[in-house]
Amino acid sequence: MTRSLSPQRLQLLLALLACCACGAHAAALSSPNSAPLAKAAHLAFKRHGGAAEEEHDHEFDEAECYAAGVEDWNKGLHIGAIFIVLVTAGLGVYLPVLGHYIPQLRIPRTAMTLGKHLGTGVIIATALVHMLPGGYESLGDPCIGSRMGNYGGWPGVLAMMAIFGMHLIEFVLSNHAMGKHGHSHGMPADLHDSNVTRKGDAEDDSNQTASIHGAAGAQHSSDSHLGKLEQGVADRQNTAAVPAGQQGQENCDAVAVHTHHTHVHGASFIESPASFKAHQHRISTYILELGICLHSVIIGLTLSVTTGSGFKTLLIAIVFHQFCEGLALGSRISEVQYLRWAFTRAIISASLFMLVTPLGMVIGIGIRHSYAPSSPSSLITTGVLDSLSAGILLYSGLVNLLAEEFGTLEFRGYSTTKKIACFAATFIGAGVMALIGKWA
């Protein structure tokens, strides 16, 4: 005879079965082979109402990306920071410029040389430690989503485009300046050929001059004629002792002076401060300042919307950052040669660097209530500018500063101690900026 289950016994049995099922489910999910089970459970959760909760989380993330406004903003501290950065940047960039143009503030030449190489390390470290990682961080932020095509190499591509662009611009402008000087001073077109042609022309002129002297030698004593020949041999020996590039330039200048209608223009081509080398140095300095000013605006904007305890740390780091960059840029500006108004134009270039970071801070203060630093537009703008600045500074630091300064005949003529000091200054500048990159 079968005994029927009472309702109380049935409920107890169901409860025991439920406990066993829950324990087995938890053990399965905690095992190493539980990934397929967890995935299946997640899909089941989405089918039975979990999708609504996940959509809610996605909307919450989107709201975080577009969050605007700055909390706990200290008006007095942020406005005071503008003047702190202004004075520090001005001190760094004006120190080498005023020391170059004002005799009373003249800086020792060795100190200027070491400061210039210190700035080389600062510029390279700024590009690699501050700008390029910032570009990867901004353009790789999850808030951007698929707006950049889910491609993680954009910062490197933009930096590469900036390097190629700056090289092309510098080449075109330098080539234009060389052609302009060559034709405006009445120089013939064959002066742009190889040094072999120039040397051949110079030797022909020397042979013609020797022939004339030989024809006139009948009217002079043999001793006088021998003296002229010895002087000619000595001149050729002096010419052979000159480096090939300089020898070609001297031959070029000699032909320019002795060409028809070029007596005065040839001399002005030699002595003009707007020569090809000076013009090339001026272009490279402008390119360097462009890269520095681009990221200085971003630095000022970031500082002005930073609050809390991180503001003071960031302010100290940016103060050292701007001072070191100012020294690097000011040493280059002081070496630029201008045709006229040299001191005024140097002060204008230095003032542009001094004002650009405070300008970014003023912009940040003005838009602090509506500025959303994690919005896609802000992240893309910041990432693109950081990447382009990194490319510009890398090109300037490696090509126009490191390779050029350490490859000159003047540097090779330094003593061993001075060479070691220049290398040490470069490494110290790069190391200091790399350390500052921990906070800024």
LUMGU-728672 format. One record per residue (C-alpha): x, y, z; chain; residue number from 0; residue in three letters. Coordinates in nm, 3 decimals. Each point is the difference from the previous one (the first is absolute). Layout:
BEGIN
NODE         x         y         z   unit   pos   code
NODE         X         Y         Z      A   NUM    ALA
...
END
This chain:
BEGIN
NODE         x         y         z   unit   pos   code
NODE     0.000     0.000     0.000      A     0    MET
NODE     0.146     0.328    -0.114      A     1    THR
NODE     0.021     0.281     0.245      A     2    ARG
NODE    -0.067     0.343    -0.149      A     3    SER
NODE     0.241     0.291     0.067      A     4    LEU
NODE    -0.134     0.273     0.216      A     5    SER
NODE     0.043     0.360    -0.119      A     6    PRO
NODE     0.253     0.067     0.276      A     7    GLN
NODE     0.217    -0.295    -0.102      A     8    ARG
NODE    -0.022     0.100    -0.367      A     9    LEU
NODE     0.121     0.354     0.071      A    10    GLN
NODE     0.292    -0.135     0.206      A    11    LEU
NODE     0.103    -0.233    -0.283      A    12    LEU
NODE    -0.010     0.281    -0.258      A    13    LEU
NODE     0.212     0.220     0.225      A    14    ALA
NODE     0.264    -0.273     0.034      A    15    LEU
NODE     0.010    -0.050    -0.378      A    16    LEU
NODE     0.039     0.375    -0.054      A    17    ALA
NODE     0.293     0.017     0.243      A    18    CYS
NODE     0.174    -0.289    -0.175      A    19    CYS
NODE    -0.048     0.164    -0.339      A    20    ALA
NODE     0.139     0.335     0.119      A    21    CYS
NODE     0.307    -0.169     0.151      A    22    GLY
NODE     0.070    -0.196    -0.317      A    23    ALA
NODE    -0.040     0.316    -0.210      A    24    HIS
NODE     0.244     0.197     0.215      A    25    ALA
NODE     0.255    -0.283    -0.008      A    26    ALA
NODE    -0.024    -0.019    -0.378      A    27    ALA
NODE     0.053     0.372    -0.045      A    28    LEU
NODE     0.302     0.000     0.232      A    29    SER
NODE     0.176    -0.281    -0.184      A    30    SER
NODE     0.271     0.072    -0.264      A    31    PRO
NODE    -0.223    -0.124    -0.281      A    32    ASN
NODE    -0.290     0.223     0.094      A    33    SER
NODE     0.042     0.260    -0.279      A    34    ALA
NODE    -0.259    -0.160    -0.233      A    35    PRO
NODE    -0.243    -0.036     0.289      A    36    LEU
NODE     0.051     0.360     0.107      A    37    ALA
NODE    -0.053     0.117    -0.356      A    38    LYS
NODE    -0.319    -0.202    -0.028      A    39    ALA
NODE    -0.124     0.136     0.331      A    40    ALA
NODE     0.077     0.353    -0.119      A    41    HIS
NODE    -0.198    -0.055    -0.321      A    42    LEU
NODE    -0.289    -0.140     0.198      A    43    ALA
NODE     0.016     0.300     0.229      A    44    PHE
NODE    -0.019     0.235    -0.299      A    45    LYS
NODE    -0.299    -0.191    -0.142      A    46    ARG
NODE    -0.188     0.025     0.329      A    47    HIS
NODE     0.028     0.370     0.066      A    48    GLY
NODE     0.372     0.054     0.054      A    49    GLY
NODE     0.029     0.195    -0.325      A    50    ALA
NODE    -0.193     0.287     0.151      A    51    ALA
NODE     0.246     0.026     0.288      A    52    GLU
NODE     0.303    -0.016    -0.238      A    53    GLU
NODE    -0.151     0.273    -0.214      A    54    GLU
NODE    -0.038     0.206     0.315      A    55    HIS
NODE     0.373    -0.047     0.080      A    56    ASP
NODE     0.092     0.106    -0.356      A    57    HIS
NODE    -0.208     0.316     0.034      A    58    GLU
NODE     0.173     0.069     0.330      A    59    PHE
NODE     0.344    -0.026    -0.170      A    60    ASP
NODE    -0.112     0.234    -0.277      A    61    GLU
NODE    -0.116     0.247     0.262      A    62    ALA
NODE     0.343    -0.015     0.165      A    63    GLU
NODE     0.170     0.074    -0.334      A    64    CYS
NODE    -0.208     0.312    -0.056      A    65    TYR
NODE     0.017     0.123     0.360      A    66    ALA
NODE     0.084     0.372    -0.003      A    67    ALA
NODE     0.093     0.251     0.263      A    68    GLY
NODE     0.274     0.025     0.261      A    69    VAL
NODE    -0.064    -0.051     0.370      A    70    GLU
NODE     0.193     0.152     0.292      A    71    ASP
NODE     0.156     0.262    -0.227      A    72    TRP
NODE     0.219     0.247     0.192      A    73    ASN
NODE    -0.024     0.336    -0.174      A    74    LYS
NODE     0.290     0.172     0.175      A    75    GLY
NODE     0.237    -0.294    -0.040      A    76    LEU
NODE    -0.074    -0.050    -0.368      A    77    HIS
NODE     0.032     0.368    -0.087      A    78    ILE
NODE     0.323     0.026     0.198      A    79    GLY
NODE     0.134    -0.300    -0.191      A    80    ALA
NODE    -0.033     0.197    -0.324      A    81    ILE
NODE     0.253     0.258     0.120      A    82    PHE
NODE     0.228    -0.267     0.148      A    83    ILE
NODE     0.023    -0.181    -0.335      A    84    VAL
NODE     0.033     0.332    -0.185      A    85    LEU
NODE     0.300     0.113     0.207      A    86    VAL
NODE     0.171    -0.340    -0.005      A    87    THR
NODE    -0.035    -0.047    -0.376      A    88    ALA
NODE     0.114     0.357    -0.061      A    89    GLY
NODE     0.305    -0.046     0.222      A    90    LEU
NODE     0.101    -0.314    -0.185      A    91    GLY
NODE    -0.039     0.136    -0.354      A    92    VAL
NODE     0.123     0.357     0.062      A    93    TYR
NODE     0.315    -0.098     0.188      A    94    LEU
NODE     0.200    -0.114    -0.307      A    95    PRO
NODE    -0.156     0.261    -0.230      A    96    VAL
NODE     0.078     0.301     0.220      A    97    LEU
NODE     0.341    -0.143     0.082      A    98    GLY
NODE     0.078    -0.008    -0.371      A    99    HIS
NODE    -0.111     0.354    -0.087      A   100    TYR
NODE     0.076     0.197     0.318      A   101    ILE
NODE     0.373     0.021     0.091      A   102    PRO
NODE    -0.072     0.058     0.370      A   103    GLN
NODE    -0.189    -0.331     0.016      A   104    LEU
NODE     0.250    -0.192    -0.206      A   105    ARG
NODE     0.010    -0.369     0.089      A   106    ILE
NODE     0.332    -0.187    -0.027      A   107    PRO
NODE     0.032    -0.180    -0.330      A   108    ARG
NODE     0.060    -0.336     0.168      A   109    THR
NODE    -0.318     0.038     0.205      A   110    ALA
NODE    -0.198     0.085    -0.314      A   111    MET
NODE     0.140    -0.303    -0.179      A   112    THR
NODE    -0.089    -0.233     0.287      A   113    LEU
NODE    -0.346     0.157     0.027      A   114    GLY
NODE    -0.057    -0.057    -0.370      A   115    LYS
NODE     0.085    -0.370     0.028      A   116    HIS
NODE    -0.210    -0.026     0.316      A   117    LEU
NODE    -0.293     0.129    -0.204      A   118    GLY
NODE     0.060    -0.265    -0.266      A   119    THR
NODE    -0.061    -0.274     0.255      A   120    GLY
NODE    -0.305     0.184     0.132      A   121    VAL
NODE    -0.161     0.021    -0.344      A   122    ILE
NODE     0.057    -0.369    -0.085      A   123    ILE
NODE    -0.131    -0.118     0.339      A   124    ALA
NODE    -0.303     0.228    -0.030      A   125    THR
NODE    -0.095    -0.165    -0.329      A   126    ALA
NODE     0.054    -0.359     0.113      A   127    LEU
NODE    -0.109     0.015     0.364      A   128    VAL
NODE    -0.265     0.275     0.010      A   129    HIS
NODE    -0.159     0.036    -0.343      A   130    MET
NODE    -0.004    -0.340    -0.169      A   131    LEU
NODE    -0.129    -0.199     0.303      A   132    PRO
NODE    -0.265     0.268     0.050      A   133    GLY
NODE    -0.112    -0.048    -0.358      A   134    GLY
NODE    -0.034    -0.376     0.048      A   135    TYR
NODE    -0.190     0.051     0.324      A   136    GLU
NODE    -0.249     0.247    -0.148      A   137    SER
NODE    -0.062    -0.177    -0.332      A   138    LEU
NODE    -0.022    -0.339     0.171      A   139    GLY
NODE    -0.259     0.108     0.257      A   140    ASP
NODE    -0.314    -0.221     0.008      A   141    PRO
NODE    -0.222     0.309    -0.025      A   142    CYS
NODE     0.112     0.049    -0.361      A   143    ILE
NODE    -0.143    -0.340    -0.093      A   144    GLY
NODE     0.028    -0.083    -0.369      A   145    SER
NODE     0.022     0.362    -0.117      A   146    ARG
NODE     0.369    -0.047    -0.093      A   147    MET
NODE    -0.066    -0.329    -0.180      A   148    GLY
NODE     0.116    -0.218     0.291      A   149    ASN
NODE     0.359     0.063    -0.114      A   150    TYR
NODE     0.253     0.037     0.281      A   151    GLY
NODE     0.286     0.133    -0.210      A   152    GLY
NODE    -0.138     0.348    -0.067      A   153    TRP
NODE     0.243     0.188     0.232      A   154    PRO
NODE     0.300    -0.155    -0.174      A   155    GLY
NODE    -0.148     0.071    -0.343      A   156    VAL
NODE    -0.069     0.365     0.088      A   157    LEU
NODE     0.349     0.045     0.146      A   158    ALA
NODE     0.149    -0.152    -0.316      A   159    MET
NODE    -0.210     0.232    -0.218      A   160    MET
NODE     0.124     0.299     0.202      A   161    ALA
NODE     0.363    -0.111    -0.045      A   162    ILE
NODE    -0.039    -0.038    -0.376      A   163    PHE
NODE    -0.195     0.325    -0.023      A   164    GLY
NODE     0.261     0.201     0.190      A   165    MET
NODE     0.280    -0.149    -0.208      A   166    HIS
NODE    -0.182     0.090    -0.322      A   167    LEU
NODE    -0.075     0.354     0.117      A   168    ILE
NODE     0.359     0.058     0.110      A   169    GLU
NODE     0.135    -0.138    -0.328      A   170    PHE
NODE    -0.231     0.214    -0.216      A   171    VAL
NODE     0.069     0.320     0.195      A   172    LEU
NODE     0.375    -0.059     0.010      A   173    SER
NODE     0.012    -0.086    -0.369      A   174    ASN
NODE    -0.202     0.310    -0.080      A   175    HIS
NODE     0.234     0.215     0.207      A   176    ALA
NODE     0.308    -0.147    -0.170      A   177    MET
NODE    -0.146     0.061    -0.346      A   178    GLY
NODE    -0.108     0.349     0.099      A   179    LYS
NODE     0.346     0.098     0.120      A   180    HIS
NODE     0.168    -0.168    -0.296      A   181    GLY
NODE    -0.198     0.193    -0.264      A   182    HIS
NODE    -0.070     0.327     0.178      A   183    SER
NODE     0.372     0.066     0.044      A   184    HIS
NODE     0.075    -0.057    -0.365      A   185    GLY
NODE     0.158    -0.344     0.039      A   186    MET
NODE    -0.004    -0.220    -0.311      A   187    PRO
NODE    -0.200    -0.319    -0.006      A   188    ALA
NODE     0.307    -0.224    -0.029      A   189    ASP
NODE     0.097     0.095     0.357      A   190    LEU
NODE    -0.263    -0.245     0.119      A   191    HIS
NODE     0.189    -0.289    -0.164      A   192    ASP
NODE     0.251    -0.227     0.170      A   193    SER
NODE     0.319     0.118     0.166      A   194    ASN
NODE     0.199    -0.173    -0.276      A   195    VAL
NODE    -0.130     0.244    -0.258      A   196    THR
NODE     0.072     0.293     0.231      A   197    ARG
NODE     0.354    -0.122     0.063      A   198    LYS
NODE     0.055    -0.047    -0.372      A   199    GLY
NODE    -0.117     0.355    -0.072      A   200    ASP
NODE     0.223     0.136     0.274      A   201    ALA
NODE     0.298    -0.191    -0.137      A   202    GLU
NODE    -0.069     0.134    -0.350      A   203    ASP
NODE    -0.001     0.354     0.140      A   204    ASP
NODE     0.328    -0.074     0.179      A   205    SER
NODE     0.153    -0.137    -0.319      A   206    ASN
NODE    -0.114     0.305    -0.196      A   207    GLN
NODE     0.149     0.227     0.266      A   208    THR
NODE     0.326    -0.197    -0.006      A   209    ALA
NODE     0.012     0.032    -0.382      A   210    SER
NODE    -0.044     0.376     0.020      A   211    ILE
NODE     0.274     0.022     0.258      A   212    HIS
NODE     0.222    -0.215    -0.222      A   213    GLY
NODE    -0.060     0.228    -0.300      A   214    ALA
NODE     0.085     0.304     0.203      A   215    ALA
NODE     0.300    -0.170     0.154      A   216    GLY
NODE     0.223     0.120    -0.287      A   217    ALA
NODE    -0.040     0.355     0.128      A   218    GLN
NODE     0.103    -0.088     0.357      A   219    HIS
NODE     0.300    -0.159     0.159      A   220    SER
NODE     0.018    -0.377     0.042      A   221    SER
NODE     0.018     0.039     0.377      A   222    ASP
NODE    -0.333     0.183     0.007      A   223    SER
NODE    -0.155    -0.267    -0.218      A   224    HIS
NODE     0.125    -0.279     0.227      A   225    LEU
NODE    -0.142     0.184     0.301      A   226    GLY
NODE    -0.344     0.008    -0.156      A   227    LYS
NODE     0.017    -0.372    -0.079      A   228    LEU
NODE     0.098    -0.079     0.358      A   229    GLU
NODE    -0.289     0.211     0.126      A   230    GLN
NODE    -0.235    -0.191    -0.230      A   231    GLY
NODE     0.124    -0.332     0.132      A   232    VAL
NODE    -0.052     0.122     0.358      A   233    ALA
NODE    -0.355     0.112    -0.082      A   234    ASP
NODE    -0.082    -0.343    -0.144      A   235    ARG
NODE     0.138    -0.170     0.308      A   236    GLN
NODE    -0.216     0.220     0.222      A   237    ASN
NODE    -0.299    -0.083    -0.216      A   238    THR
NODE     0.071    -0.373     0.031      A   239    ALA
NODE     0.009     0.032     0.379      A   240    ALA
NODE    -0.358     0.132     0.006      A   241    VAL
NODE    -0.279    -0.264     0.043      A   242    PRO
NODE    -0.176    -0.108    -0.318      A   243    ALA
NODE    -0.333     0.164     0.079      A   244    GLY
NODE     0.162     0.329     0.095      A   245    GLN
NODE     0.231    -0.016    -0.302      A   246    GLN
NODE    -0.300    -0.043    -0.228      A   247    GLY
NODE    -0.169     0.295     0.169      A   248    GLN
NODE     0.311     0.216    -0.043      A   249    GLU
NODE     0.024    -0.093    -0.369      A   250    ASN
NODE    -0.368     0.081    -0.032      A   251    CYS
NODE     0.056     0.339     0.161      A   252    ASP
NODE     0.306     0.069    -0.214      A   253    ALA
NODE    -0.186    -0.070    -0.323      A   254    VAL
NODE    -0.293     0.208     0.122      A   255    ALA
NODE     0.228     0.299     0.062      A   256    VAL
NODE     0.174    -0.024    -0.337      A   257    HIS
NODE    -0.316    -0.058    -0.203      A   258    THR
NODE    -0.143     0.286    -0.205      A   259    HIS
NODE    -0.217     0.242     0.205      A   260    HIS
NODE     0.064    -0.186     0.326      A   261    THR
NODE     0.281     0.189     0.169      A   262    HIS
NODE    -0.213     0.148     0.281      A   263    VAL
NODE    -0.267    -0.270     0.010      A   264    HIS
NODE     0.253    -0.280     0.042      A   265    GLY
NODE     0.149     0.169     0.303      A   266    ALA
NODE    -0.342     0.058     0.154      A   267    SER
NODE    -0.080    -0.369    -0.052      A   268    PHE
NODE     0.308    -0.097     0.198      A   269    ILE
NODE    -0.046     0.247     0.285      A   270    GLU
NODE    -0.381     0.005     0.028      A   271    SER
NODE    -0.133    -0.147     0.328      A   272    PRO
NODE    -0.298    -0.137    -0.196      A   273    ALA
NODE     0.225    -0.258    -0.169      A   274    SER
NODE    -0.121    -0.351    -0.061      A   275    PHE
NODE     0.128    -0.135     0.331      A   276    LYS
NODE    -0.155     0.281     0.201      A   277    ALA
NODE    -0.328    -0.032    -0.187      A   278    HIS
NODE    -0.008    -0.375     0.064      A   279    GLN
NODE     0.064     0.056     0.371      A   280    HIS
NODE    -0.283     0.252     0.013      A   281    ARG
NODE    -0.244    -0.246    -0.162      A   282    ILE
NODE     0.095    -0.280     0.241      A   283    SER
NODE    -0.049     0.232     0.297      A   284    THR
NODE    -0.349     0.096    -0.118      A   285    TYR
NODE    -0.089    -0.369    -0.044      A   286    ILE
NODE     0.123    -0.073     0.353      A   287    LEU
NODE    -0.206     0.285     0.144      A   288    GLU
NODE    -0.309    -0.121    -0.186      A   289    LEU
NODE     0.023    -0.344     0.159      A   290    GLY
NODE     0.059     0.143     0.347      A   291    ILE
NODE    -0.287     0.248    -0.023      A   292    CYS
NODE    -0.248    -0.266    -0.118      A   293    LEU
NODE     0.040    -0.215     0.308      A   294    HIS
NODE     0.042     0.299     0.233      A   295    SER
NODE    -0.362     0.094    -0.067      A   296    VAL
NODE    -0.108    -0.352     0.100      A   297    ILE
NODE     0.212     0.018     0.316      A   298    ILE
NODE    -0.161     0.329     0.103      A   299    GLY
NODE    -0.349    -0.129    -0.070      A   300    LEU
NODE     0.061    -0.317     0.201      A   301    THR
NODE     0.141     0.192     0.297      A   302    LEU
NODE    -0.292     0.242     0.016      A   303    SER
NODE    -0.262    -0.277     0.029      A   304    VAL
NODE     0.196    -0.208     0.253      A   305    THR
NODE    -0.119     0.023     0.360      A   306    THR
NODE     0.072    -0.154     0.337      A   307    GLY
NODE     0.337    -0.115     0.126      A   308    SER
NODE     0.119    -0.084    -0.350      A   309    GLY
NODE    -0.005     0.366    -0.103      A   310    PHE
NODE     0.302     0.106     0.207      A   311    LYS
NODE     0.202    -0.300    -0.113      A   312    THR
NODE    -0.084     0.067    -0.364      A   313    LEU
NODE     0.078     0.371     0.041      A   314    LEU
NODE     0.348    -0.069     0.139      A   315    ILE
NODE     0.073    -0.247    -0.281      A   316    ALA
NODE    -0.120     0.243    -0.269      A   317    ILE
NODE     0.207     0.284     0.149      A   318    VAL
NODE     0.320    -0.205    -0.038      A   319    PHE
NODE    -0.119    -0.123    -0.339      A   320    HIS
NODE    -0.052     0.351    -0.137      A   321    GLN
NODE     0.325     0.132     0.144      A   322    PHE
NODE     0.206    -0.278    -0.161      A   323    CYS
NODE    -0.180     0.038    -0.333      A   324    GLU
NODE     0.050     0.375     0.018      A   325    GLY
NODE     0.376    -0.046     0.037      A   326    LEU
NODE     0.003    -0.236    -0.298      A   327    ALA
NODE    -0.200     0.232    -0.224      A   328    LEU
NODE     0.169     0.319     0.120      A   329    GLY
NODE     0.347    -0.134    -0.081      A   330    SER
NODE    -0.115    -0.067    -0.356      A   331    ARG
NODE    -0.172     0.338    -0.037      A   332    ILE
NODE     0.313     0.181     0.117      A   333    SER
NODE     0.199    -0.156    -0.286      A   334    GLU
NODE    -0.243     0.102    -0.274      A   335    VAL
NODE     0.143     0.266    -0.232      A   336    GLN
NODE    -0.238     0.263    -0.136      A   337    TYR
NODE     0.054     0.261    -0.269      A   338    LEU
NODE    -0.158     0.276     0.209      A   339    ARG
NODE    -0.175     0.054     0.333      A   340    TRP
NODE     0.183    -0.302     0.140      A   341    ALA
NODE    -0.058     0.073     0.370      A   342    PHE
NODE    -0.368     0.087    -0.050      A   343    THR
NODE    -0.073    -0.313    -0.200      A   344    ARG
NODE     0.182    -0.218     0.252      A   345    ALA
NODE    -0.207     0.150     0.283      A   346    ILE
NODE    -0.322    -0.063    -0.196      A   347    ILE
NODE     0.091    -0.367    -0.051      A   348    SER
NODE     0.087    -0.040     0.369      A   349    ALA
NODE    -0.320     0.178     0.108      A   350    SER
NODE    -0.210    -0.235    -0.212      A   351    LEU
NODE     0.128    -0.298     0.198      A   352    PHE
NODE    -0.041     0.185     0.330      A   353    MET
NODE    -0.366     0.083    -0.068      A   354    LEU
NODE    -0.129    -0.317    -0.164      A   355    VAL
NODE    -0.032    -0.217     0.315      A   356    THR
NODE    -0.177     0.273     0.203      A   357    PRO
NODE    -0.227     0.048    -0.303      A   358    LEU
NODE    -0.097    -0.368     0.021      A   359    GLY
NODE    -0.066     0.043     0.372      A   360    MET
NODE    -0.227     0.298    -0.065      A   361    VAL
NODE    -0.193    -0.201    -0.260      A   362    ILE
NODE    -0.040    -0.286     0.248      A   363    GLY
NODE    -0.130     0.234     0.270      A   364    ILE
NODE    -0.250     0.149    -0.242      A   365    GLY
NODE    -0.145    -0.339    -0.106      A   366    ILE
NODE     0.034    -0.186     0.330      A   367    ARG
NODE    -0.379    -0.026     0.048      A   368    HIS
NODE    -0.064    -0.155    -0.341      A   369    SER
NODE     0.329    -0.178    -0.062      A   370    TYR
NODE    -0.032    -0.380    -0.013      A   371    ALA
NODE     0.356    -0.140     0.000      A   372    PRO
NODE    -0.120    -0.356    -0.069      A   373    SER
NODE    -0.232     0.084    -0.289      A   374    SER
NODE     0.099    -0.149    -0.338      A   375    PRO
NODE     0.058     0.341    -0.158      A   376    SER
NODE     0.229     0.114     0.283      A   377    SER
NODE     0.194    -0.325     0.003      A   378    LEU
NODE     0.048    -0.003    -0.377      A   379    ILE
NODE     0.110     0.365    -0.007      A   380    THR
NODE     0.247    -0.050     0.284      A   381    THR
NODE     0.134    -0.326    -0.142      A   382    GLY
NODE     0.051     0.141    -0.349      A   383    VAL
NODE     0.179     0.313     0.127      A   384    LEU
NODE     0.219    -0.205     0.235      A   385    ASP
NODE     0.098    -0.239    -0.280      A   386    SER
NODE     0.076     0.278    -0.248      A   387    LEU
NODE     0.202     0.187     0.263      A   388    SER
NODE     0.195    -0.318     0.074      A   389    ALA
NODE     0.092    -0.037    -0.367      A   390    GLY
NODE     0.105     0.365    -0.034      A   391    ILE
NODE     0.213    -0.009     0.316      A   392    LEU
NODE     0.155    -0.333    -0.097      A   393    LEU
NODE     0.101     0.136    -0.340      A   394    TYR
NODE     0.138     0.321     0.149      A   395    SER
NODE     0.176    -0.175     0.288      A   396    GLY
NODE     0.166    -0.276    -0.201      A   397    LEU
NODE     0.071     0.171    -0.333      A   398    VAL
NODE     0.043     0.370     0.077      A   399    ASN
NODE     0.138    -0.025     0.353      A   400    LEU
NODE     0.169    -0.333     0.082      A   401    LEU
NODE     0.151    -0.086    -0.339      A   402    ALA
NODE     0.083     0.358    -0.094      A   403    GLU
NODE     0.151     0.121     0.328      A   404    GLU
NODE     0.215    -0.308     0.054      A   405    PHE
NODE     0.113    -0.017    -0.363      A   406    GLY
NODE     0.148     0.347    -0.046      A   407    THR
NODE     0.372     0.065    -0.040      A   408    LEU
NODE    -0.023     0.235     0.297      A   409    GLU
NODE    -0.117    -0.282     0.227      A   410    PHE
NODE     0.269    -0.236    -0.130      A   411    ARG
NODE     0.258     0.263     0.088      A   412    GLY
NODE    -0.106     0.006     0.365      A   413    TYR
NODE     0.220    -0.152     0.265      A   414    SER
NODE    -0.086    -0.349     0.124      A   415    THR
NODE    -0.125     0.141     0.330      A   416    THR
NODE    -0.234     0.242    -0.174      A   417    LYS
NODE    -0.133    -0.272    -0.229      A   418    LYS
NODE    -0.076    -0.220     0.301      A   419    ILE
NODE    -0.173     0.294     0.169      A   420    ALA
NODE    -0.219     0.058    -0.308      A   421    CYS
NODE    -0.105    -0.365    -0.014      A   422    PHE
NODE    -0.068     0.003     0.375      A   423    ALA
NODE    -0.214     0.314    -0.034      A   424    ALA
NODE    -0.208    -0.167    -0.271      A   425    THR
NODE    -0.053    -0.312     0.210      A   426    PHE
NODE    -0.084     0.203     0.311      A   427    ILE
NODE    -0.258     0.208    -0.189      A   428    GLY
NODE    -0.166    -0.313    -0.135      A   429    ALA
NODE     0.007    -0.167     0.342      A   430    GLY
NODE    -0.154     0.295     0.181      A   431    VAL
NODE    -0.285     0.025    -0.252      A   432    MET
NODE    -0.056    -0.376     0.016      A   433    ALA
NODE    -0.029     0.028     0.380      A   434    LEU
NODE    -0.245     0.290    -0.027      A   435    ILE
NODE    -0.208    -0.222    -0.229      A   436    GLY
NODE    -0.106    -0.197     0.308      A   437    LYS
NODE    -0.222     0.292     0.107      A   438    TRP
NODE    -0.057     0.209    -0.316      A   439    ALA
END
